[in-house]
Amino acid sequence: MNKTFIYISAALLLGACATKNAENKYIDLTGKKDAVLNYWLVDKKVKPEYSQQATVKKLAGCVEFSLVIDSNGRAINTKIIKSFPQGAFDKQAITAIKKWRWVAAAENTDKQAVATTIQHDFVIRNAFNKKEAYKHCKI
């Protein structure tokens, strides 16, 4: 009975590890934005809202993400890489990117997940920090 328990426990642990690894499999195309188009095409792009506070302060800026486009065409594992001004647009940018949808390109018949980066730019007329935003965000 002890051996049976050990075998069952080992099988469950190995199965759990295999499942976790399968979920995390993706092709890393970070820095290769053109290559992403061989796998996924944007089907629904949601523009982030401009925060009221940033509008009043006349701030421009950006938020750059790393993310994985999963096999369902959704953004997962979304992480902010860069934010300028720090934290000013993070909430709006995250809300928008989670609403984006991609469809598999013709070559991506297996719907292979890929890792990439995306930057949301926030530009307003007569921005107080226009020069700094262009410098930090490369708009």
HELIX and SHEET records of a PDB file:
HELIX    1   1 ASN A    2  GLU A   23  1                                  22    
HELIX    2   2 LYS A   33  VAL A   36  1                                   4    
HELIX    3   3 GLN A   52  LYS A   57  1                                   6    
HELIX    4   4 ASP A   90  ILE A   97  1                                   8    
HELIX    5   5 LYS A  130  CYS A  137  1                                   8    
SHEET    1   A 4 ILE A  27  ASP A  28  0                                        
SHEET    2   A 4 VAL A 114  PHE A 122  1                                        
SHEET    3   A 4 GLY A  61  ILE A  69 -1                                        
SHEET    4   A 4 ALA A  75  PHE A  84 -1                                        
SHEET    1   B 2 TRP A  40  LYS A  44  0                                        
SHEET    2   B 2 ARG A 101  ALA A 104 -1                                        
END                                                                             
